[in-house]
Amino acid sequence: MLRLTLDMDDVLADTHEKLVEIILNDFATIRTEKELKSKPLRELLHPKQLAKLHKIMDTPGFFADIKVKEDAVETVARLSKFYEIFIATACMEFPTSFHDKFEWLHRHFPFIPWTNIIFCGYKSIIQSDYLIDDHVRNLTSFKGKGILFTAPHNLKDTSFQRVSSWKDVSELFLPIS
């Protein structure tokens, strides 16, 4: 059985959406929602705002209530009939996220066993046939086939095959029903 590894943030979880909501509600900003969803936040925010955002992300509970990407649960459930599914999330940057992320995955993807959840730093250690991730840096060092999940911070990248939704993932990986 082929192995398919999925990133969590901005692949399964709509983390960017939560960040945009925080910026619009809690930050002094002239940026619009459309702007905040069109470019990397590091290009749009002041360095002090980025630091504040990172501090918020490292607060226990931040990752607990992020919305699931549309069609992710249903698609991953169907994929699990054809692939060995792993979740690999690079959470070392925000060490308080471990518990929240584990509980979030258990709540939304209970069919993925805890043995198939990987908390890591660099994803170059992952041995899988495919990795779906939103960060090019994770795909560059990956030894299998990398698939880039569209996010505001990777819109200009053209070096990897791209999917923009879980419907795209379904079309790419699932047989015609």
PyMOL commands that set and color helices and strands:
alter all, ss='L'
color gray80, all
select helices_A, chain A and resi 15-26+33-36+41-44+47-57+62-65+72-79+97-108+114-116+123-125+136-140+152-154+166-173
alter helices_A, ss='H'
color red, helices_A
select strands_A, chain A and resi 3-6+84-90+117-120+130-133+145-149+161-163
alter strands_A, ss='S'
color yellow, strands_A
deselect
rebuild
show_as cartoon
